[in-house]
Amino acid sequence: MEVEWLSLPHPLLAAFLERAEEEASQISSLIEKLAKSVNSAKSLISGLIEPLGEGKVIRVGAVDGSRSPKLSERMGARYGLIAAGALIIEGKRRISEKYIAGQFKRKQALSEEVSKYFFDLLSVYAERRIALEILDDVDLLFIDGSFYSFVYPVLRMRKQGLFGEREEEVFREVYEMTRELSRSKKVIGVIKRSHTRAIGGFIALNSIEELKDLITVIDKLILSAIMPPRTIFRYERLIGDENVSVYTQAAYLASKSMLEDLMERAREKAYEPFRKLGLDLDDFRSLRRAQVKAHASTPVCELEHPSIDLEVGEDLFSDATGLPVAIDLIDSSVSLSSKLTDEYVSEVEARVLERLKDKEMVRWFFHFLNPQKIF
């Protein structure tokens, strides 16, 4: 048992253990049912799975970023840290690496929701910037996440009147940098926390009754169980040239029993932000997805690419995580913690104290908003 458990008051620990027993009982039957459904899906998927290519030694770049898991909430402002890194490798040899460090600061009186989104957007900005800086030095470049995932929250924030001039300016810059990366035809997005449900969308759109339980299951789980090692599943073999997000939206709508005009409504939902924000839909529509199962012991890795000839070999992927080795390496170098953020703000406070005579105001400005919840 982990030490964290033992730090709880005994009655609370006992209550959690009782809940764990109840949950184990409930989830066991669910997993058994899921296993049967996934096994039934093999007839749909197995014929579409291909062997991975042999791969070759090329110069591979990877870009990843990190931001404070939560903002350091002080009475005068909320602070966060941003880090982005780029690594270039060739085979097992490191060629070069570079880093960007940044800070985020907002007044406490301003919207917490806007702060969170703008903080995320600035992180993407740092990653796109450093990706462009190394683009000409590599044959293939992995970036963290989907190319255009940053677009979707914007429409909602605009409707609520929460998107100001500065946010708009940074958003447009990130969008243009992303287009440049996509059009280079040598950048691949690595989607670590995938919620893609294109298989579920396909099942719903084709009314495959015996597989309907999989409509609410993410593809990553289904394919990790079905795909053998050293294989690749290209979504276009299942859904054609339609963007994967359309089929994921179809799965979502079907799970809410919104089945009327399902494909039309799914397309409208997937493309709505691009249309209403006046963005080029062609670049987004041209993006393709694939799932790679490099090793028997790892889950699939979801890749997004701008319709390129995706020839990747097993050697590009880690046998510990299933992700590209280069992404793993740079991820471990740029990770930031909440504690580090608070240490940074304390360093700023110490330097301000050296400059100002009014020590009392400095102390209150940097005082934790909630002194009970520091980390």
C-alpha positions as CSV (number, residue, x, y, z in Angstrom):
1,M,0.0,0.0,0.0
2,E,1.3,3.5,-0.9
3,V,2.3,5.9,1.8
4,E,-0.3,8.4,0.6
5,W,-3.0,5.9,1.8
6,L,-1.4,5.7,5.2
7,S,-1.5,9.4,5.7
8,L,-5.3,9.5,5.8
9,P,-7.3,9.4,9.0
10,H,-8.3,5.8,9.7
11,P,-12.0,6.3,9.2
12,L,-11.4,8.0,5.9
13,L,-9.0,5.2,4.8
14,A,-11.5,2.5,5.8
15,A,-14.3,4.3,3.8
16,F,-12.1,4.5,0.7
17,L,-11.1,0.8,0.9
18,E,-14.8,-0.1,1.2
19,R,-15.5,2.1,-1.9
20,A,-12.7,0.4,-3.7
21,E,-14.2,-3.0,-3.1
22,E,-17.6,-1.9,-4.4
23,E,-16.0,-0.3,-7.5
24,A,-13.9,-3.5,-8.2
25,S,-17.1,-5.6,-8.1
26,Q,-18.9,-3.2,-10.5
27,I,-16.1,-2.7,-12.9
28,S,-15.2,-6.4,-13.2
29,S,-18.5,-7.2,-14.9
30,L,-18.2,-4.1,-17.2
31,I,-14.7,-5.2,-18.3
32,E,-15.9,-8.7,-19.0
33,K,-18.6,-7.3,-21.2
34,L,-16.2,-4.9,-22.9
35,A,-13.8,-7.8,-23.7
36,K,-16.6,-9.6,-25.5
37,S,-17.5,-6.5,-27.5
38,V,-13.8,-5.8,-28.5
39,N,-13.4,-9.4,-29.5
40,S,-16.5,-9.1,-31.8
41,A,-14.9,-5.9,-33.3
42,K,-11.9,-7.9,-34.6
43,S,-13.9,-8.9,-37.7
44,L,-14.3,-5.2,-38.5
45,I,-10.8,-4.0,-37.8
46,S,-8.3,-6.8,-38.3
47,G,-8.4,-6.8,-42.1
48,L,-7.4,-3.1,-42.0
49,I,-4.3,-3.4,-39.9
50,E,-1.0,-3.4,-41.7
51,P,2.6,-4.3,-40.7
52,L,4.9,-1.4,-39.8
53,G,7.6,-0.4,-42.2
54,E,11.2,-1.4,-41.7
55,G,12.2,2.2,-41.0
56,K,15.5,3.8,-41.6
57,V,18.0,6.0,-39.8
58,I,16.8,9.6,-40.3
59,R,17.2,12.8,-38.5
60,V,14.2,13.1,-36.2
61,G,13.1,16.1,-34.2
62,A,10.7,16.3,-31.3
63,V,9.1,19.3,-29.6
64,D,7.2,19.2,-26.3
65,G,6.2,21.7,-23.8
66,S,5.1,21.9,-20.2
67,R,3.2,24.4,-18.1
68,S,2.6,24.6,-14.4
69,P,-0.1,22.0,-13.5
70,K,-1.9,24.8,-11.6
71,L,-1.3,28.5,-11.4
72,S,0.3,29.9,-8.2
73,E,-2.5,31.9,-6.8
74,R,-1.3,35.0,-4.9
75,M,-3.4,37.9,-3.7
76,G,-1.9,40.3,-6.2
77,A,-1.7,38.0,-9.3
78,R,-1.8,34.5,-10.5
79,Y,1.5,33.1,-11.9
80,G,2.4,30.2,-14.1
81,L,5.5,28.9,-15.8
82,I,5.9,27.7,-19.4
83,A,8.7,25.6,-20.8
84,A,9.2,24.3,-24.4
85,G,12.0,22.1,-25.6
86,A,13.3,20.7,-28.9
87,L,15.5,17.7,-29.4
88,I,17.1,16.3,-32.6
89,I,18.3,12.7,-32.7
90,E,19.7,10.5,-35.4
91,G,19.4,6.8,-34.6
92,K,20.5,6.7,-30.9
93,R,22.7,9.7,-31.2
94,R,21.6,13.1,-29.8
95,I,22.5,15.9,-32.3
96,S,21.2,19.0,-30.5
97,E,18.6,20.4,-28.1
98,K,17.2,23.9,-27.3
99,Y,14.7,25.3,-24.8
100,I,12.4,28.3,-24.2
101,A,11.3,29.5,-20.8
102,G,8.4,31.8,-20.2
103,Q,6.1,33.2,-17.5
104,F,2.4,33.8,-17.4
105,K,0.9,36.5,-15.1
106,R,-2.7,37.7,-14.7
107,K,-4.4,39.9,-12.2
108,Q,-6.6,38.1,-9.7
109,A,-9.6,40.2,-10.7
110,L,-9.6,38.9,-14.3
111,S,-11.5,35.8,-15.4
112,E,-10.0,32.5,-14.2
113,E,-11.3,30.7,-17.3
114,V,-9.6,33.2,-19.6
115,S,-6.4,32.9,-17.6
116,K,-6.4,29.1,-18.0
117,Y,-7.1,29.2,-21.8
118,F,-4.6,32.0,-22.5
119,F,-2.0,30.1,-20.4
120,D,-2.6,27.0,-22.5
121,L,-2.4,29.1,-25.7
122,L,0.9,30.7,-24.7
123,S,2.3,27.2,-24.1
124,V,1.3,26.1,-27.6
125,Y,2.8,29.3,-29.0
126,A,6.2,28.4,-27.4
127,E,6.0,24.9,-28.8
128,R,5.1,26.1,-32.3
129,R,7.8,28.7,-32.3
130,I,10.6,26.3,-31.3
131,A,9.3,23.7,-33.8
132,L,9.7,26.2,-36.7
133,E,13.2,27.0,-35.5
134,I,14.4,23.4,-36.0
135,L,12.1,22.4,-38.9
136,D,14.8,22.8,-41.6
137,D,17.3,20.7,-39.6
138,V,15.2,17.5,-39.5
139,D,13.7,14.9,-41.9
140,L,10.8,14.2,-39.6
141,L,9.4,16.3,-36.7
142,F,7.1,15.1,-33.9
143,I,5.0,17.7,-32.1
144,D,2.9,17.1,-28.9
145,G,-0.8,16.9,-29.6
146,S,-3.2,17.5,-32.5
147,F,-2.3,20.3,-34.9
148,Y,-5.5,22.4,-34.3
149,S,-6.8,21.3,-30.9
150,F,-6.2,24.9,-29.6
151,V,-9.0,26.2,-32.0
152,Y,-12.0,24.5,-30.3
153,P,-12.2,26.5,-27.0
154,V,-12.0,29.9,-28.9
155,L,-15.5,29.9,-30.3
156,R,-17.1,29.3,-26.8
157,M,-15.0,32.0,-25.3
158,R,-15.9,34.5,-28.0
159,K,-19.6,33.8,-27.5
160,Q,-19.1,34.6,-23.8
161,G,-17.3,37.8,-24.6
162,L,-14.1,36.5,-22.9
163,F,-11.7,36.8,-25.9
164,G,-9.8,40.1,-26.0
165,E,-7.4,41.7,-28.4
166,R,-4.3,40.1,-26.9
167,E,-5.8,36.6,-26.9
168,E,-6.9,37.1,-30.6
169,E,-3.4,38.3,-31.6
170,V,-1.7,35.3,-30.0
171,F,-4.3,32.9,-31.4
172,R,-3.8,34.1,-35.0
173,E,0.0,33.8,-34.6
174,V,-0.3,30.2,-33.3
175,Y,-2.7,29.4,-36.2
176,E,-0.3,30.7,-38.8
177,M,2.6,28.9,-37.3
178,T,0.6,25.7,-37.2
179,R,-0.3,26.0,-40.9
180,E,3.3,26.4,-41.8
181,L,4.3,23.3,-39.9
182,S,1.4,21.3,-41.5
183,R,2.3,22.5,-45.0
184,S,5.9,21.4,-44.6
185,K,4.7,17.8,-44.9
186,K,7.2,16.5,-42.5
187,V,5.5,17.2,-39.1
188,I,3.5,14.6,-37.2
189,G,1.3,15.3,-34.1
190,V,1.5,12.7,-31.3
191,I,-1.8,12.6,-29.4
192,K,-0.9,11.2,-26.0
193,R,-4.3,11.7,-24.2
194,S,-6.5,10.6,-27.1
195,H,-10.3,10.6,-26.8
196,T,-10.8,9.7,-30.5
197,R,-13.9,7.6,-31.0
198,A,-14.0,7.2,-34.8
199,I,-14.6,3.5,-34.5
200,G,-17.7,4.2,-32.4
201,G,-18.8,6.8,-34.9
202,F,-18.4,4.3,-37.8
203,I,-20.5,1.8,-35.8
204,A,-23.2,4.3,-35.2
205,L,-23.3,5.6,-38.8
206,N,-23.5,2.1,-40.1
207,S,-26.0,0.8,-37.5
208,I,-23.8,-2.2,-36.5
209,E,-26.1,-3.3,-33.7
210,E,-23.8,-6.1,-32.2
211,L,-21.1,-3.5,-31.6
212,K,-23.1,-0.6,-30.2
213,D,-21.6,-1.0,-26.8
214,L,-18.3,0.3,-28.3
215,I,-19.8,3.7,-29.3
216,T,-18.8,5.1,-25.9
217,V,-15.3,3.4,-25.8
218,I,-12.2,5.3,-27.0
219,D,-10.3,3.8,-30.0
220,K,-7.1,3.7,-28.0
221,L,-8.6,1.0,-25.7
222,I,-10.1,-1.0,-28.5
223,L,-7.0,-1.0,-30.7
224,S,-4.6,-1.6,-27.9
225,A,-6.4,-4.8,-27.3
226,I,-6.8,-5.8,-31.0
227,M,-3.6,-4.8,-32.7
228,P,-0.6,-7.1,-32.7
229,P,2.9,-5.5,-32.2
230,R,4.7,-3.9,-35.1
231,T,1.5,-2.9,-36.9
232,I,-0.3,0.3,-38.0
233,F,-4.0,1.1,-38.4
234,R,-4.7,4.0,-40.8
235,Y,-8.1,5.5,-40.3
236,E,-8.7,6.3,-43.9
237,R,-9.0,2.5,-44.5
238,L,-12.1,2.6,-42.3
239,I,-13.6,6.0,-42.9
240,G,-12.1,7.2,-46.2
241,D,-11.1,10.8,-46.6
242,E,-13.4,12.2,-43.9
243,N,-11.6,13.9,-41.0
244,V,-11.5,11.7,-37.9
245,S,-13.1,14.4,-35.7
246,V,-16.3,14.0,-37.7
247,Y,-16.6,10.4,-36.8
248,T,-15.7,11.2,-33.1
249,Q,-18.5,13.7,-33.1
250,A,-20.9,11.1,-34.6
251,A,-20.1,8.8,-31.7
252,Y,-20.8,11.5,-29.2
253,L,-24.1,12.4,-30.8
254,A,-25.1,8.8,-31.0
255,S,-24.3,8.3,-27.4
256,K,-26.8,11.0,-26.6
257,S,-29.4,9.3,-28.9
258,M,-29.2,12.2,-31.4
259,L,-29.3,10.0,-34.4
260,E,-31.3,12.1,-36.9
261,D,-29.1,13.4,-39.8
262,L,-26.1,12.0,-37.9
263,M,-23.4,12.5,-40.5
264,E,-24.5,16.0,-41.4
265,R,-24.7,17.1,-37.8
266,A,-21.4,15.5,-37.0
267,R,-19.7,17.5,-39.8
268,E,-21.3,20.7,-38.7
269,K,-20.1,20.2,-35.1
270,A,-16.6,19.2,-36.1
271,Y,-16.1,22.1,-38.6
272,E,-18.1,24.8,-36.8
273,P,-15.1,26.6,-35.1
274,F,-13.2,26.8,-38.4
275,R,-16.2,28.2,-40.3
276,K,-17.2,30.7,-37.7
277,L,-13.7,31.9,-37.0
278,G,-13.0,32.3,-40.7
279,L,-10.2,29.7,-40.7
280,D,-9.1,27.6,-43.7
281,L,-11.0,24.3,-43.6
282,D,-8.9,22.6,-46.3
283,D,-5.8,22.2,-44.1
284,F,-7.9,20.7,-41.3
285,R,-9.8,18.4,-43.5
286,S,-6.6,17.1,-45.1
287,L,-5.3,15.9,-41.8
288,R,-5.2,12.1,-41.3
289,R,-4.8,9.9,-38.3
290,A,-3.2,6.5,-37.6
291,Q,-2.6,4.3,-34.6
292,V,0.7,2.5,-34.2
293,K,1.2,-0.5,-32.0
294,A,5.0,-0.8,-31.9
295,H,5.4,-3.2,-29.0
296,A,3.3,-6.0,-27.4
297,S,3.5,-4.5,-23.9
298,T,2.6,-0.9,-24.8
299,P,-0.7,0.8,-25.9
300,V,-1.2,2.2,-29.4
301,C,0.2,5.6,-30.2
302,E,-2.1,8.0,-32.1
303,L,-0.5,10.1,-34.8
304,E,-1.9,12.9,-36.9
305,H,-0.3,13.9,-40.2
306,P,-1.0,16.2,-43.2
307,S,-1.8,13.4,-45.6
308,I,1.9,12.3,-46.0
309,D,3.2,8.8,-46.8
310,L,3.5,7.7,-43.2
311,E,6.4,5.3,-43.2
312,V,7.5,4.8,-39.6
313,G,9.5,1.9,-38.2
314,E,9.3,0.1,-34.8
315,D,12.7,1.6,-33.8
316,L,11.2,5.1,-33.6
317,F,8.9,4.1,-30.7
318,S,9.8,3.4,-27.0
319,D,9.3,-0.1,-25.7
320,A,8.3,1.5,-22.3
321,T,5.6,3.9,-23.4
322,G,4.8,3.1,-27.0
323,L,5.4,6.8,-27.9
324,P,8.1,8.1,-30.2
325,V,11.5,7.9,-28.4
326,A,12.3,11.5,-29.2
327,I,9.1,12.7,-27.6
328,D,9.8,10.7,-24.5
329,L,13.2,12.2,-24.2
330,I,12.2,15.8,-24.5
331,D,9.1,15.4,-22.3
332,S,11.3,14.3,-19.4
333,S,13.4,17.4,-19.8
334,V,10.7,20.1,-19.8
335,S,8.3,18.8,-17.1
336,L,7.3,21.5,-14.6
337,S,5.8,21.0,-11.1
338,S,3.4,23.2,-9.0
339,K,6.2,23.4,-6.4
340,L,8.6,24.7,-8.9
341,T,6.1,27.5,-9.8
342,D,5.8,28.6,-6.2
343,E,9.5,28.5,-5.8
344,Y,9.8,30.8,-8.9
345,V,7.3,33.2,-7.5
346,S,9.1,33.3,-4.1
347,E,12.3,34.1,-6.0
348,V,10.5,37.0,-7.7
349,E,9.2,38.2,-4.3
350,A,12.7,38.1,-2.8
351,R,14.1,40.2,-5.6
352,V,11.2,42.7,-5.3
353,L,11.9,43.0,-1.6
354,E,15.4,44.1,-2.4
355,R,14.1,46.9,-4.6
356,L,11.1,48.3,-2.7
357,K,10.9,50.0,0.7
358,D,7.2,49.1,1.3
359,K,7.8,45.6,2.5
360,E,4.3,45.3,3.9
361,M,2.6,45.7,0.5
362,V,5.1,43.3,-1.1
363,R,4.3,40.7,1.5
364,W,0.5,41.0,1.0
365,F,0.8,41.1,-2.8
366,F,2.7,37.8,-2.9
367,H,0.7,36.1,-0.1
368,F,-1.1,32.9,-1.1
369,L,-4.7,33.5,-2.0
370,N,-5.6,30.4,0.0
371,P,-2.9,29.7,2.5
372,Q,-4.4,26.2,3.3
373,K,-3.8,25.1,-0.3
374,I,-0.3,26.0,-1.2
375,F,0.7,23.0,-3.3
